[in-house]
Amino acid sequence: MRSLSATLVAAQKSASSLPHLKVEADESLPGVAHPVFSRLYTGVEPAWYHAAYMAGDGSLIRARIDSADERLYVQRVVSPGPGGNFNSWTYLDDAGAHASIVLCGRGSAVFIFYVDTVSDNSMRYRESSDNGASWSAEKTVLTVPESMVSWLAASVNASGTPAVFYATNDHVVHVTKRVGGDTWANPSAWPYSGTVTTVKGMASIYGQDWLLTVCGEASGEKKVWTTLYGDGGLVSSGQWSALKEITRAESTAGIDFTNPFMSLQGVARLFLVERSTGSPSYNRPLWSFSAPGSSYLDCLWREPAPFNLDTAFGVAITGNAGNLWLSTPNGVWRGELRPALDLTGDVLSADMRDLTDSGGGTVTLRNDDGRYNSPGAGGLVSLRRGSRVRVSPGYGTASGAEVSSGPSYWVEALEHQCRPGRATLTLRLEDAWSLLGRWRARRQYAWDLNEASIKDIAAFILARAGLGLSVLSSSATFTTHKPAFAIHPGASGAQALSRLLAMTPDRLFFRGDTAMVRYMQDSDPVDYAYGAGHAVVGGRYVNGAASHNRYQVYGKGVMAEAFDWTEVEAVADRLFQAHDVNLDTQSKAQERGDALLGLGQRLQPAGGIDVAVNCGQELYDLVEVTDSRAGLSASRRRVVGLGLRYARGQGERPAYVQTIELGGG
């Protein structure tokens, strides 16, 4: 149960408190602002290697190489926006057309790295201390044969130290850091030269360490990896973390990946190019982001999604608190990071539900004066299909209006309804389970026995839908059991997660955009009590027969059973069988049987109650119900479903009631 202030608890127990349902919409995928990008510039610059960086003063710095004359051009737009001068370029230096370039920086410092092909084929850089308004003379990182450098990546740590990563034509990645003045450390090679046989692009951002994304090939498969180069954060200084995959293409698919760009705005954001050499051929940008709340070491990324453009040289991404920017040599796009749109004052009604494997509902807004005639445009840009809607229950309290930040939903459809004397806009909302249901495995994912825990696999599945994972409580099985597990092509995330969770006594529910893990046990403390303090308006208390009362578990050469003998004696046996070859000992099989029996008892439908809205109530909470009308006194029940009905004005009968579906204790 979410924590509530004392004043909010007092209000929800009072019969005279005023309902307050806060409803907000924003342009967010789970946990991540994801605005619609508007193209502000379409030019004629030829496509080639390029870069973009947003300086500390909000200036948009762009750079590109013209392959015709092998020159490096830069551009600085001080106040980027519609009508900005994005076609004015300044020649900066000669630069090789065979190697990528990098813009990066911190504060007012901006660096540009490139390979000089005219002077001495060195890896060069220039730096700016005034947000790109002026540049230093060219400086040398190191001298290497021109033909040796193919890809560059760089970023700057919190102390202002840049690290440059470069791949040579023999596909070995090296790193060097500036160690003082214009002096650079002797470069060192990464430890994956024997693994990664081809490098086709790199990008870097800095968190606590340098995060590097690499496109390339290993064992005949085309892949995108991440790795951390340590700066004493998650990885020791100078050390490399393990390579982990974001995505891959089979060797026969005719697909490879190249030209990645990264930016750090709330989460790590990534653009790369998926290139098809088959029929049809294409160069399709893909975007992704790291799962909110996850560690870069975990390499949990949303399923890469296509961006509507064809370019072989990728899309640079940068931004600040107000905007995200995308750039190619002949294109500039802006995505505004708008604050949430507060719909609270216009809500006429809301009907929401949260069940153990689904959820959603409707929110109806007044539109008697046409204020919502154009959702998705003007001041309603944040209200469109795909927008996130937060529905947060609350009350007027002694401290003013208070709410508890509730679940997140996403707009699946908008419906205008008109009838005499009434015009409304209804938002049809779906929850995170729907996002999981819509993610489909593009290929087979497989984990060998003892390769990854159930928690790790669950985090991967959730991340592909953009969802994070957090643990309130968990069984040892959830964190230590490492089963052989596969997700077949075409399977949904919801299907995969359900199969995975069938191996554990743990269950998931969503708090905001994050999946929360809860391990229900008999020893759990009671989360809330209904009856004396918080009145039960109505109740249905069912004493029904269990769906199953006998569980058989078949493992690898072992079998175990678990019984609810009281139920068996009452209605005879009702059998549930589970098969899992990961269970290779009698104790593991028995543990699974006992877990299935316990879950069955706790989740068995046992009626429900109608109460004034409890703003913090969540699925799987343990509550006590006292209702003398049914002879109940502090009866322990699990919350297995939540419904919320809110209505006011325009012919709606006022309502603010919560229906709590109950299971066993």
SEFI-49278 format. One record per residue (C-alpha): x, z, y. Coordinates in steps of 0.25 Angstrom, whole numbers, padded with zeros to 4 digits, always signed. Example, Ala and Ser with C-alpha at 12.3 -4.5 7.8 and 13.67 -1.06 7.14 Angstrom:
% SEFI-49278
+0049+0031-0018;+0055+0029-0004;
% end
This chain:
% SEFI-49278
+0000+0000+0000;+0005-0003+0014;+0009+0008+0022;-0001+0012+0034;+0000+0020+0046;-0008+0033+0046;-0017+0028+0057;-0020+0015+0049;-0023+0024+0036;-0032+0033+0045;-0039+0021+0050;-0042+0014+0037;-0048+0027+0032;-0057+0029+0044;-0071+0023+0044;-0071+0020+0059;-0058+0012+0060;-0058-0002+0065;-0054-0013+0056;-0042-0021+0061;-0038-0033+0052;-0025-0040+0058;-0024-0055+0054;-0012-0063+0058;-0007-0077+0055;+0007-0083+0055;+0015-0095+0051;+0021-0088+0039;+0024-0090+0025;+0026-0077+0017;+0035-0069+0026;+0041-0080+0033;+0036-0087+0046;+0034-0102+0043;+0030-0109+0055;+0025-0124+0055;+0036-0132+0061;+0034-0142+0073;+0043-0153+0075;+0048-0153+0089;+0058-0165+0089;+0059-0178+0081;+0072-0186+0085;+0080-0197+0080;+0093-0190+0076;+0098-0194+0063;+0097-0184+0051;+0110-0178+0048;+0116-0164+0047;+0111-0154+0057;+0108-0140+0060;+0100-0131+0069;+0101-0117+0074;+0093-0108+0084;+0103-0101+0093;+0101-0086+0098;+0094-0091+0111;+0084-0099+0104;+0091-0113+0106;+0090-0123+0095;+0103-0128+0091;+0104-0141+0083;+0115-0149+0078;+0116-0162+0070;+0127-0172+0065;+0125-0187+0068;+0130-0193+0056;+0133-0206+0063;+0144-0201+0073;+0147-0188+0065;+0144-0180+0077;+0138-0166+0079;+0127-0164+0089;+0121-0151+0094;+0108-0148+0102;+0103-0135+0108;+0089-0134+0113;+0088-0121+0121;+0073-0119+0120;+0068-0127+0108;+0054-0131+0107;+0044-0142+0109;+0050-0153+0118;+0064-0147+0116;+0076-0157+0117;+0080-0159+0103;+0086-0172+0104;+0098-0169+0113;+0111-0167+0105;+0125-0164+0110;+0137-0169+0103;+0146-0157+0098;+0156-0162+0089;+0160-0172+0078;+0155-0168+0064;+0155-0173+0050;+0142-0180+0045;+0145-0175+0031;+0143-0160+0033;+0132-0152+0038;+0132-0144+0051;+0128-0129+0054;+0122-0122+0066;+0122-0107+0065;+0124-0095+0074;+0120-0081+0079;+0115-0076+0092;+0120-0085+0103;+0131-0091+0094;+0129-0104+0087;+0139-0111+0078;+0139-0126+0073;+0147-0129+0061;+0151-0144+0057;+0162-0152+0051;+0171-0160+0061;+0174-0173+0055;+0182-0179+0067;+0193-0168+0070;+0198-0162+0057;+0186-0161+0048;+0185-0147+0050;+0173-0138+0049;+0170-0135+0064;+0161-0126+0072;+0157-0124+0086;+0150-0112+0091;+0141-0108+0103;+0140-0094+0109;+0128-0099+0118;+0117-0103+0108;+0122-0117+0107;+0123-0120+0122;+0138-0123+0121;+0147-0125+0109;+0162-0121+0107;+0173-0131+0104;+0173-0135+0089;+0180-0125+0080;+0185-0126+0066;+0180-0118+0054;+0189-0124+0045;+0195-0137+0042;+0191-0144+0029;+0191-0159+0025;+0179-0166+0031;+0174-0170+0017;+0174-0156+0012;+0163-0150+0020;+0149-0155+0017;+0139-0143+0021;+0140-0132+0031;+0132-0119+0033;+0134-0107+0042;+0128-0095+0048;+0132-0083+0056;+0132-0068+0053;+0127-0057+0061;+0141-0055+0067;+0142-0069+0071;+0151-0074+0060;+0148-0088+0055;+0150-0092+0041;+0151-0106+0037;+0148-0112+0023;+0153-0126+0020;+0152-0134+0007;+0163-0144+0004;+0161-0157-0003;+0165-0150-0016;+0153-0142-0014;+0159-0129-0012;+0154-0119-0002;+0164-0112+0007;+0162-0101+0018;+0170-0097+0030;+0167-0087+0041;+0172-0086+0055;+0181-0073+0055;+0184-0072+0070;+0186-0081+0082;+0186-0095+0076;+0193-0091+0063;+0186-0094+0050;+0188-0087+0036;+0194-0095+0025;+0183-0102+0018;+0179-0097+0004;+0170-0105-0006;+0158-0099-0012;+0157-0096-0027;+0147-0106-0031;+0156-0118-0031;+0154-0119-0046;+0139-0118-0046;+0135-0127-0034;+0141-0140-0037;+0135-0147-0024;+0132-0142-0010;+0121-0150-0002;+0119-0140+0010;+0121-0126+0015;+0114-0117+0025;+0117-0103+0029;+0110-0092+0037;+0115-0077+0039;+0108-0065+0035;+0116-0053+0030;+0125-0063+0023;+0126-0078+0024;+0115-0085+0017;+0119-0099+0012;+0109-0109+0006;+0116-0120-0002;+0110-0133-0007;+0117-0140-0019;+0118-0142-0034;+0122-0134-0046;+0121-0138-0060;+0114-0151-0057;+0103-0144-0049;+0101-0145-0034;+0099-0131-0028;+0098-0123-0016;+0105-0109-0016;+0107-0097-0007;+0119-0088-0007;+0124-0077+0002;+0138-0077+0008;+0140-0062+0010;+0142-0056+0024;+0140-0041+0018;+0125-0042+0018;+0119-0044+0005;+0132-0050+0000;+0146-0045+0002;+0154-0052+0013;+0161-0065+0008;+0153-0065-0005;+0142-0075-0010;+0129-0071-0017;+0124-0079-0029;+0118-0093-0027;+0103-0093-0028;+0094-0104-0028;+0083-0107-0018;+0079-0120-0025;+0084-0131-0035;+0081-0145-0040;+0084-0149-0054;+0095-0160-0056;+0085-0171-0060;+0076-0169-0048;+0083-0177-0038;+0082-0166-0028;+0093-0159-0020;+0094-0149-0009;+0102-0151+0004;+0104-0147+0019;+0099-0133+0019;+0096-0125+0033;+0093-0111+0034;+0089-0101+0045;+0085-0086+0045;+0072-0083+0052;+0066-0071+0046;+0070-0077+0032;+0080-0087+0028;+0074-0101+0030;+0079-0113+0023;+0078-0128+0024;+0084-0138+0015;+0082-0152+0010;+0077-0156-0004;+0082-0170-0006;+0076-0179-0017;+0084-0191-0021;+0073-0196-0031;+0060-0203-0027;+0055-0200-0018;+0068-0196-0010;+0067-0186+0001;+0074-0176+0009;+0064-0164+0011;+0067-0152+0018;+0063-0139+0012;+0061-0125+0018;+0061-0111+0012;+0064-0097+0016;+0069-0084+0009;+0058-0075+0004;+0055-0064+0015;+0062-0051+0012;+0071-0057+0001;+0086-0056+0001;+0094-0069+0002;+0101-0064-0010;+0088-0066-0018;+0087-0081-0013;+0071-0080-0013;+0066-0092-0006;+0053-0099-0003;+0050-0112-0011;+0056-0123-0002;+0045-0131+0004;+0046-0145+0010;+0047-0148+0025;+0041-0161+0030;+0053-0169+0033;+0063-0178+0027;+0078-0175+0030;+0090-0175+0022;+0098-0166+0032;+0088-0154+0032;+0081-0146+0042;+0088-0135+0050;+0081-0122+0052;+0083-0112+0063;+0075-0103+0072;+0073-0090+0079;+0062-0079+0080;+0053-0089+0087;+0054-0102+0080;+0060-0109+0067;+0067-0123+0070;+0069-0134+0061;+0079-0145+0065;+0084-0159+0060;+0093-0168+0068;+0080-0175+0073;+0069-0164+0071;+0066-0151+0077;+0055-0142+0072;+0050-0128+0077;+0042-0118+0069;+0037-0107+0078;+0037-0093+0073;+0025-0088+0079;+0019-0073+0079;+0008-0071+0070;-0006-0075+0075;-0015-0063+0076;-0029-0067+0071;-0034-0052+0070;-0044-0053+0082;-0051-0066+0076;-0053-0061+0062;-0068-0061+0058;-0066-0058+0044;-0056-0057+0032;-0057-0057+0017;-0044-0054+0010;-0040-0051-0004;-0027-0047-0011;-0027-0047-0026;-0016-0046-0036;-0013-0060-0037;-0020-0067-0025;-0026-0064-0012;-0031-0070+0001;-0044-0071+0009;-0049-0076+0022;-0048-0072+0037;-0059-0077+0046;-0056-0079+0061;-0066-0081+0072;-0066-0095+0078;-0079-0094+0087;-0071-0100+0098;-0062-0109+0091;-0050-0101+0092;-0045-0105+0078;-0050-0119+0078;-0035-0124+0077;-0027-0115+0067;-0013-0120+0066;-0012-0125+0080;-0009-0119+0094;-0010-0104+0094;-0015-0104+0079;-0002-0111+0073;+0000-0099+0065;-0014-0100+0059;-0014-0112+0049;-0013-0114+0034;-0002-0107+0028;-0001-0096+0039;+0001-0082+0035;-0010-0072+0038;-0008-0057+0038;-0021-0049+0036;-0018-0034+0040;-0029-0024+0039;-0029-0013+0049;-0038-0004+0058;-0039+0001+0072;-0031+0015+0071;-0028+0026+0080;-0015+0018+0083;-0022+0005+0086;-0025-0006+0076;-0016-0005+0064;-0014-0015+0052;-0007-0015+0039;+0000-0028+0037;-0007-0035+0026;-0005-0046+0016;-0001-0060+0020;-0010-0072+0017;-0008-0087+0020;-0019-0096+0026;-0023-0106+0016;-0035-0112+0024;-0042-0111+0037;-0057-0113+0038;-0065-0114+0050;-0079-0110+0048;-0090-0113+0058;-0105-0109+0058;-0115-0106+0069;-0109-0094+0078;-0096-0093+0070;-0083-0100+0069;-0072-0095+0061;-0058-0098+0055;-0056-0093+0041;-0042-0091+0035;-0041-0093+0020;-0029-0085+0016;-0021-0084+0003;-0010-0073-0001;+0004-0074-0006;-0001-0076-0020;-0006-0089-0016;+0007-0093-0010;+0013-0089-0024;+0002-0097-0031;+0006-0109-0022;+0021-0109-0025;+0024-0118-0037;+0037-0118-0045;+0044-0131-0042;+0052-0130-0054;+0054-0120-0066;+0061-0107-0061;+0066-0098-0073;+0073-0085-0074;+0081-0082-0086;+0079-0068-0093;+0087-0057-0085;+0089-0067-0073;+0079-0061-0063;+0070-0049-0062;+0055-0051-0061;+0057-0046-0046;+0067-0057-0044;+0058-0068-0050;+0046-0063-0042;+0053-0063-0029;+0057-0078-0032;+0043-0082-0035;+0038-0075-0022;+0049-0081-0014;+0045-0095-0018;+0032-0093-0011;+0039-0086+0001;+0035-0072-0003;+0044-0059-0003;+0044-0048-0014;+0045-0033-0011;+0044-0022-0021;+0036-0010-0019;+0038-0005-0033;+0042-0012-0046;+0044-0010-0060;+0057-0011-0067;+0052-0023-0074;+0050-0030-0060;+0064-0028-0056;+0072-0028-0069;+0065-0037-0079;+0071-0051-0079;+0063-0060-0087;+0064-0074-0091;+0054-0081-0081;+0051-0095-0077;+0042-0102-0067;+0038-0115-0071;+0036-0127-0062;+0023-0127-0055;+0020-0112-0058;+0015-0105-0046;+0022-0093-0040;+0010-0084-0043;+0010-0088-0057;+0024-0085-0059;+0023-0072-0052;+0012-0068-0060;+0019-0071-0073;+0031-0064-0068;+0023-0051-0064;+0017-0051-0077;+0030-0046-0082;+0030-0033-0074;+0020-0022-0070;+0023-0025-0055;+0013-0032-0046;+0014-0040-0033;+0006-0039-0020;+0009-0045-0007;+0011-0037+0006;+0012-0046+0017;+0020-0058+0012;+0028-0050+0002;+0025-0048-0013;+0026-0033-0016;+0029-0028-0030;+0021-0015-0035;+0023-0008-0048;+0011+0000-0051;+0013+0013-0059;+0004+0025-0062;+0013+0033-0054;+0011+0026-0041;+0006+0034-0030;-0008+0031-0024;-0007+0022-0012;-0021+0025-0006;-0034+0033-0009;-0048+0028-0006;-0060+0037-0006;-0059+0050+0003;-0050+0045+0014;-0053+0030+0013;-0067+0028+0009;-0071+0019-0002;-0082+0010+0003;-0086+0004-0010;-0080+0004-0024;-0081-0003-0037;-0074+0005-0048;-0073-0003-0062;-0069+0004-0075;-0067-0009-0082;-0060-0013-0095;-0046-0018-0094;-0043-0033-0095;-0032-0029-0105;-0029-0016-0112;-0019-0021-0122;-0006-0028-0118;+0003-0035-0128;+0017-0039-0123;+0025-0049-0131;+0040-0050-0128;+0052-0056-0135;+0050-0050-0149;+0042-0038-0144;+0028-0034-0141;+0022-0022-0134;+0007-0017-0132;+0001-0009-0121;-0013-0003-0122;-0024+0003-0113;-0030+0011-0125;-0042+0016-0117;-0046+0002-0114;-0043-0003-0128;-0052+0007-0133;-0063+0004-0123;-0063-0011-0124;-0054-0015-0135;-0041-0022-0133;-0039-0032-0122;-0026-0039-0124;-0016-0044-0115;-0003-0051-0120;+0010-0054-0113;+0021-0062-0118;+0035-0061-0112;+0048-0064-0119;+0056-0057-0108;+0051-0044-0115;+0062-0042-0126;+0061-0027-0129;+0049-0019-0133;+0050-0010-0121;+0049-0022-0112;+0037-0027-0119;+0030-0013-0119;+0034-0011-0104;+0027-0025-0101;+0014-0020-0109;+0013-0007-0102;+0015-0014-0089;+0004-0024-0092;-0005-0013-0096;-0003-0005-0084;-0005-0017-0075;-0018-0020-0082;-0023-0006-0080;-0019-0006-0065;-0025-0019-0061;-0037-0019-0070;-0049-0021-0059;-0056-0008-0057;-0065-0011-0045;-0063-0009-0030;-0066-0002-0018;-0070-0006-0004;-0063+0002+0007;-0060+0001+0022;-0047-0007+0023;-0035+0000+0018;-0024-0008+0026;-0013-0005+0017;-0019-0007+0003;-0012-0016-0006;-0013-0021-0020;-0008-0012-0031;-0009+0000-0023;-0014+0013-0030;-0026+0019-0024;-0035+0030-0027;-0050+0029-0026;-0060+0040-0024;-0075+0036-0024;-0084+0047-0029;-0095+0036-0030;-0088+0031-0042;-0082+0044-0047;-0068+0040-0042;-0058+0051-0037;-0044+0046-0034;-0045+0035-0044;-0032+0027-0044;-0033+0012-0043;-0024+0000-0040;-0027-0010-0029;-0029-0023-0036;-0036-0031-0025;-0038-0030-0010;-0049-0036-0002;-0051-0035+0013;-0064-0039+0021;-0064-0039+0036;-0075-0044+0045;-0079-0043+0059;-0087-0051+0069;-0094-0064+0070;-0105-0061+0060;-0096-0054+0050;-0100-0040+0045;-0088-0031+0049;-0080-0027+0037;-0066-0021+0034;-0066-0018+0020;-0056-0018+0009;-0059-0020-0006;-0049-0014-0015;-0049-0019-0030;-0045-0008-0039;-0037-0008-0052;-0033+0003-0061;-0024+0014-0057;
% end
